Amino acid sequence: MICVEVKASRDYEIRIESGSLKKAGEYIGQVVAGRHAVIVTDSTVKELYLDTVEESLSRASFQTDSFVIPSGEKSKDAAHYIQLLEFLAEKTVTRSDVLVALGGGVVGDLTGFAAATFLRGVHFVQIPTTLLAAVDSSVGGKTAIDLQAGKNLAGCFYQPSLVLCDCETLKSLKPETFSEGMAEVIKYGAIADRKLWEKLRAPIWPQIEETVARCVEIKRDIVEQDEFDLGVRQYLNFGHTIGHSIEKNSGYEISHGRAVAIGMVLAAKLSVKQGEC
């Protein structure tokens, strides 16, 4: 296991360990007092990993409920947010209980925002199952939903209690989805680490856990300096300003990772034209 510690408004660990899905109950039980867990996932991840996480939580004496949204960015909206809050109320979730975000960035953002606002704050744990979520959206405490006017316009900063990254889940990704996550990995090399940039010329799978860990360390270091995105954390937005516009104007048919990749290229071309790159 590789463990990265984050010291923010809530301190927590990011544990990168193959096979950790089967240990989720044990690990979550170490950071929350309650024994009621609501797993939030999407229709794709449900078929792949929900049973494994439910069984692990049950072995650790958790009562579990699950809330499933359709896969895709369009589920990260106000309607699904309210549906999730109503579900938590119906299941009588308390502040000592925990929400578990099992999936990619959409699931993580939605779950985190619900956790931050239900009962004015309950514990939540991130279990990212995409490369993009593992290296970026599951870490740092940004939670949000999309509005009709644009992406991530309603949200808050709310740190998880734990992040569990099982890189075995990345093997189930479609090649294009994995490539979209690599856009965020490349971003970290571009903004912060020439050595990481050079290592990415080699095949990624033999170094996947180390690569995820290095990206998380970079984000950790930036978040600890600027948790609320008022200064240096804005470096993490490389490619995102243009990328978010591309996503919205495509009706979210163009994925986040692909849009960020396009945004990085365009931002770099603009910097060259301005003599800054």
N, C-alpha and C positions, 0 to 999 in steps of 0.2 A: 504494500500500500504506500502511496505517496500522499502525504498530508500537508495541506497548505492552510495556515492559520490567518484569519482576517480579523483585524482589530478595528472595529467601527462603532457605531452607536449600539450595535449588538455584536459581540465577538462570536465567531463561529469557525468551524473547520470545513474545508473542502477535502473530501476523501476520495482519491482516485484509485480504484481497485477493481480489477476484473473479478466478476462473480459477486460483487457487493449487493446486487439486487436481492439475492437470497439471504443476505444478512441485514436487510433494511430494517426489519423489526427490532433486532438487537441494537443497531446503531441509533435508531430514532428513540428507542426507550431510554437511551443514556442522556438525552437532552430535553425530554419533556416529561412532565409529571403525570399527565392524564393518560388514559388508556382507551381513548376514542380517536380514531383516525379517519378522516375523509380524504379519499384518494380522488384527485381530479386528473382526468386523462382525456385523450381524444379517441375517435372511433378506430383509428389505425393502431395506435399503441395498445389500446384495450385488448386487441386480439393477440398481441405479442407478449405483453409483460404484466398485465393486470393481475392474473392469477398468481404469478410468482410473488409479487409484492403483497398481495392479500394474504397468501399463505405464510409469508415471513412475518407479517404483522400479527397474524393470529397465533403463531408460535410464541410470540413475545407478549401474549395476553391482551392484545389490542382488539377492541370491537371495531369493525371496519364498515364504512359505507363508501360507495363510489358514485361519482358524478361524471358523466361522459358527454363531451361536446363533439360536434362534427369536426373533422380535420380541416385545417386551413385558417388563414388569417381572418376570414370573415366571421369566425366565431369569437374573435377578441373584440366584442362590441358591448354596448350598454345592455342589450337584451339578455345576453348570456351571463353578464355580470350580475344583473338583478336575479336571474334564475338561480344562480349559484348562491347568492345571499339568502334567498327564500329557502333553498334546500338546506343550508346550514341551520337556519332557524327551525325548520321542520324537524331536523335530526337533533335538536337541542344541543348543539355544539357549545362548549364553554371555553373560557380563556385558558384552561389548563390542557385543552385538547389540541390536536394538530391537523393541519391541512397538508397533504402530500401532493406536490405537483409532479406528475409522472408523464413526461413527454418533452416536446420541444419548447421553443420560445413563446408560442401562443399560450400554451398551457401554463407555463411558468409565470408569464406576465399577468394573466387573468387570475390565477390562484393567489399570487402575491398581493394583488390589489384587493381581492376579497379578504385575505387574511389581515391586511392592514386596516380594513374598515369595518369588518364584522366585529361587533362588541368592542369597537375601538382598538382592536388588535389581538389576534391569536397567533400561536406558533405556526410556522409553515416550514416545510422541508422541500428542497429542490432535488429531484432525481432526473437529470437531463438525459434524454435518449437520442439526441441529435448532436452532431459535432458543434454546430453553431451555438446551441444552448450550453453545451459543456464548457466551451472556452469563453463564452461571453455573457449571454443573457441570464444564466443561472447565478451569476456572481455579481455582487455590487449593490443589490438592493433596489434597482429601478423596477417599478411595477407600473403597469398602465393598460388602458384599453384605448381603442381607436374611436374617434368620432367621425361623423360624415365629413367634417371639414378637414380631417387629416389624421395621421397616425400618432398614437401615443399622446394624445392631447389631454387625457384625464388619467391621473395616476399619482403616485407618491413614492418617496424613498422609504423602503421598509426591508430591513435585512432578514434573510432566512435564519433559522436556528441551526441548519446543517445543509450541506450539499453533498450528495452521493453520486459519484460518476463511475459507472460501470462501462468501460470501453468496449465490452463484448456487445453491448447494444448497438454500437456504431456499425457492426457488421451487417445489420439488417437494413441499413439505409440504401436507397437507390443511389447509383453512382452520381447522378446529378445533384441529389440532396447532400451527399458527402462533399461534393465539390463546392456547393454553396457555403457549407461550413468552413471549408478551406479559405474562402475569401476573408473571413474574420481572422483566421490563423495568420494569413499573409499580412493582414492589417497590423497585427502586433509586431511582426518582423519589421514592417515599414516604419512604424512610428517609434520603436523602442529598442530593437535588438538585432543588430546586423548578423550576429552569430546564428540566431534562429532563422533569419532570412536565408543564410547560406545553407543551413541544414535542410531546408525545405526543397533543395535541389535533389536530395536523395529520396528513395521510396519512403512513404509516410508510415505504412503500417508497422514496420519494425521499431519505430520510435513514437508510436501514437500516444502512449501514456506520458512519456517525457514531454512531448509537444504540448499536450493538453495542460500539463502541470506548469510548463513555462509560460504559456499564455495566461493562465490563472494567476501566476505570480506577478506578471506585469500588471494585470488589472488590479490585483490586490494592492500593489505598491501605489498605484495612481489613486485608487479609491480611498486609501488611508490618508492621503494628502488632501483630497478634495471630495468628500463623500457626496456633497450635494451639488456637484456639477457647476461650480461657480468659476473655475479656473482651469487647472491642468487636466482635469477629467475630460475636458472637451476634446483633447487629443484623441480620445477613444471614438469620437464621432467621425473620424476620417472616412470619407465615402458616404456617410449617412445622410448628410443634408440633401445632396442630389438624389441619393438612393431612396429616401422616404418619398420624395416627390415622384420618382419613377413608379414606386409601388402604388401610391394613391391614384396616379393618373392611368395606371393600367387596370384599375379596379381590383388590385391585389392579385392579378393573374401572374405578374412577375413577382417571384418570391423575394423575401428580404435579402437573403444571401446573394442572389444574383444581382439585385438592384444595388447592393453595397459594392459589389465587384465593379459594376459599371460606374458607380459614383466615384470610386477610387481612381479609376482610369481617367475620368473626366477632370477630377480635381487635380491630378498630377499633370495633365496636359495644360490646364489653366495656370498651374504654378510655373511650368516651363515657359509659357508665353509671358508671364510676369517677371521672369528672370530669377525666381526664388527656388527653383528646383533644377 
